[in-house]
Amino acid sequence: WGAGLFAESGNRKKFPAIVIFPQCPEKNNWGRYERKDSTVKNFWSDLRFLSDRPPTAPMALVMQLLDSMVGSGVADSRRIYVGGLSMGGMGTFEILWRKPGFFAAALPICGSGDPDMVPNYAGQTAVWVFHGDSDPVVPVSGSRSMVAAFQKAGMEYRYTEYPGVQHDSWKNAFAEPDLLLWLFGQKKKR
């Protein structure tokens, strides 16, 4: 999801970019978390974030790839963006605190994160969060708790919650008319 938006010829001309869509291997995760209570049916509604642990192997590989691209000069270090949906939305929130100040903008979609880690990157990255309010897979409370942490940290952000939308809120997010204008309009000062 989302590849078509970036690959569309008109968008490629307006917004030239290197776009990478890493896929997390089966039985792995982008983020470090575990269930609090194994008897709860919905895995994603019952998470404890393990933010004191090193990154998962897939997350570490993505971070190495990004460092390599910036270090070699292939990518503009002032215009690195990150986004993901569902588990990738969780990974998006996590990579923000694992690499504070690295990203110009982030698009976490129907994810969740550790609100306690927000002060590590508050004010360093523009964030636009998306979630459907009827999501039965990753409860909207995950994004709401992150937005509350953004507010507490005095962070600028955008939050779009889609009424009646379930887990596939990425369809709505990628259809936002000003999504690419907003995203590519973000640039770090240094």
Secondary structure, 3 states (H helix, E strand, C coil): CCHHHHHCHHHHHHCCCCCCCCCCCCCCCCCCEEECCCCCCCHHHCEEECCCCCCCHHHHHHHHHHHHHHHCCCCCCCCCEEEEECHHHHHHHHHHHHCCCCCCEEEEECCCCCHHHHHHCCCCCEEEEEEECCCCCCCCHHHHHHHHHHHHCCCCEEEEEECCCCCCHHHHHHCCCCHHHHHHCCCCCC
